[in-house]
Amino acid sequence: MYRIWYWAMIDRESDGRFIASIPDLGDLAAYGDTDKDAVAHVTELAGERVRTAVEGGQPVPQRRQFTEMPSHIRTREVGRAIIPVEVERTAAWPTPPYHMPT
């Protein structure tokens, strides 16, 4: 197995709940009573989303570097976490269709 790492943004809602979202996976998000709960829930959802894409013949969704993420100066953002998603190595690094001369 190979790990793809995605950035999760953690916000705190006005009711005190936390929400962790992964912008690179279509703003996939999950709530939790604590920031750790929200991150744990979104990690499970991220794994399901990526596996579904790969099983459906789609490439692994691209991830951005930390510097490419939306500005961290947002009103409710309390932190960020890096989320691992396990995939088969061939899904993580597909081989281009090279044509070798004969």
C-alpha positions in Angstrom: 0.0 0.0 0.0 1.0 3.6 -0.6 -0.1 6.7 1.3 -1.4 9.9 -0.4 -1.5 12.8 2.0 -4.3 15.5 1.9 -4.6 18.7 3.9 -7.7 19.0 6.1 -8.8 22.4 7.4 -10.4 22.5 10.8 -13.1 25.1 11.7 -15.1 25.7 14.8 -18.8 26.3 14.3 -20.7 28.9 16.3 -22.4 26.0 18.2 -19.0 24.7 19.4 -18.8 21.7 17.1 -15.8 21.2 14.9 -15.8 20.6 11.2 -12.8 19.2 9.2 -12.9 19.6 5.5 -10.6 18.5 2.6 -10.7 21.0 -0.2 -8.9 18.6 -2.6 -11.6 16.0 -2.3 -14.5 18.3 -3.3 -14.7 20.0 0.0 -15.4 16.7 1.7 -16.3 17.5 5.3 -17.2 15.8 8.7 -18.4 17.1 12.0 -17.1 16.1 15.5 -17.5 17.2 19.1 -13.8 17.7 19.2 -11.2 18.6 16.5 -9.8 15.1 16.8 -13.3 13.5 16.2 -13.8 15.7 13.1 -10.4 14.7 11.7 -11.0 11.0 12.4 -14.4 11.1 10.7 -13.1 13.0 7.6 -10.2 10.6 7.4 -12.6 7.7 7.0 -14.6 9.5 4.4 -11.5 10.5 2.5 -10.4 6.9 2.3 -13.8 5.9 1.0 -13.9 8.7 -1.6 -10.5 7.9 -3.0 -11.1 4.1 -3.1 -14.4 4.7 -4.9 -12.7 6.9 -7.5 -9.9 4.4 -8.1 -12.3 1.4 -8.3 -14.4 3.4 -10.8 -11.4 3.8 -13.0 -10.6 7.4 -12.1 -7.2 8.6 -11.1 -6.4 9.4 -7.5 -7.6 13.0 -6.8 -4.7 15.4 -7.0 -3.5 17.0 -3.8 -2.1 20.4 -3.2 1.0 21.4 -1.3 0.5 23.4 1.9 1.5 26.6 0.2 -1.2 26.1 -2.4 -4.0 25.7 0.1 -6.5 28.5 0.6 -5.4 31.2 3.1 -5.4 30.0 6.6 -6.5 33.4 7.8 -10.2 32.6 8.0 -12.6 33.6 10.7 -13.4 30.2 12.1 -10.3 28.1 11.2 -8.6 26.7 14.2 -6.0 24.5 12.5 -5.0 22.1 9.8 -4.2 18.4 9.7 -2.6 16.1 7.2 -4.7 13.1 6.3 -3.3 9.8 5.0 -5.3 7.8 2.5 -3.9 4.3 1.5 -4.1 3.2 -2.1 -2.3 0.6 -4.2 1.0 1.9 -5.5 -0.2 1.6 -9.1 -3.1 3.9 -8.3 -0.9 6.4 -6.7 1.7 6.4 -9.5 0.1 5.3 -12.7 2.6 4.4 -15.4 2.4 6.6 -18.5 1.7 4.8 -21.8 5.3 4.7 -23.0 5.8 3.5 -26.5 9.2 1.9 -27.0 10.6 1.8 -30.5 11.1 -1.7 -31.8 
